[in-house]
Amino acid sequence: MKDSIKVCIRLRPPSAMEQANGDEVVVHQLRENTLSVTTGEGKPNLECAYGAVLGSECGQEDVFKAVVGTVEG
């Protein structure tokens, strides 16, 4: 066994309905392995680290490149 579990997060872009409603984006990529969740007014943002965080601009090919060396099966 090489490693434990590696979690890869892919942030999705807002849907058309979310954009039309003016919904706020509350999850942001900070670094290649860290994201921030806006928790509300006056509260500190929650920062989480993962094996990889892929921004909303990433496509399926980017996801494949991020996991190709770690997926077995």
C-alpha positions in Angstrom: 0.0 0.0 0.0 1.6 3.3 -1.1 -0.5 6.0 0.6 -3.7 6.5 2.4 -6.6 8.1 0.7 -6.0 11.3 -1.3 -9.1 13.5 -1.7 -9.4 15.7 -4.8 -12.0 18.5 -4.7 -13.4 20.0 -7.9 -15.2 23.3 -7.4 -18.1 23.7 -9.9 -19.0 27.0 -11.5 -22.3 28.6 -10.5 -25.3 27.3 -12.4 -27.3 29.6 -14.7 -30.1 29.7 -12.0 -27.6 30.6 -9.3 -26.2 33.3 -11.4 -29.7 34.6 -12.3 -30.6 34.7 -8.6 -27.5 36.6 -7.8 -26.4 33.8 -5.4 -23.0 34.4 -3.8 -20.1 32.1 -4.4 -18.9 30.9 -1.0 -16.2 28.4 -1.8 -13.0 29.6 -3.3 -9.7 28.0 -4.2 -6.8 29.5 -2.3 -3.9 27.3 -3.4 -3.5 24.1 -5.3 -4.5 22.1 -2.3 -6.5 24.6 -0.1 -10.0 26.1 -0.3 -11.9 28.6 1.7 -15.6 28.5 2.7 -17.3 31.8 3.6 -19.2 31.1 6.7 -21.2 34.3 7.2 -21.0 37.9 8.2 -18.6 38.5 11.1 -17.5 34.9 11.2 -14.0 33.7 10.0 -13.8 31.8 6.8 -13.2 28.1 7.1 -10.0 26.9 5.3 -9.6 23.2 4.4 -6.6 21.4 2.8 -6.9 18.4 0.5 -4.8 16.3 -1.8 -5.8 18.7 -4.6 -8.3 21.5 -5.2 -9.3 22.1 -8.7 -11.0 25.5 -9.5 -14.3 26.0 -11.2 -12.4 26.7 -14.5 -11.0 23.2 -14.6 -12.5 20.7 -17.0 -12.7 16.9 -17.1 -9.2 16.6 -18.7 -7.7 18.6 -15.8 -9.4 16.3 -13.3 -8.0 13.3 -15.1 -4.5 14.8 -15.0 -4.8 15.4 -11.3 -5.8 11.8 -10.4 -4.2 9.7 -13.2 -1.2 8.7 -11.1 -3.2 7.9 -8.0 -6.2 5.9 -9.3 -5.8 2.1 -9.3 -8.1 -0.4 -10.6 
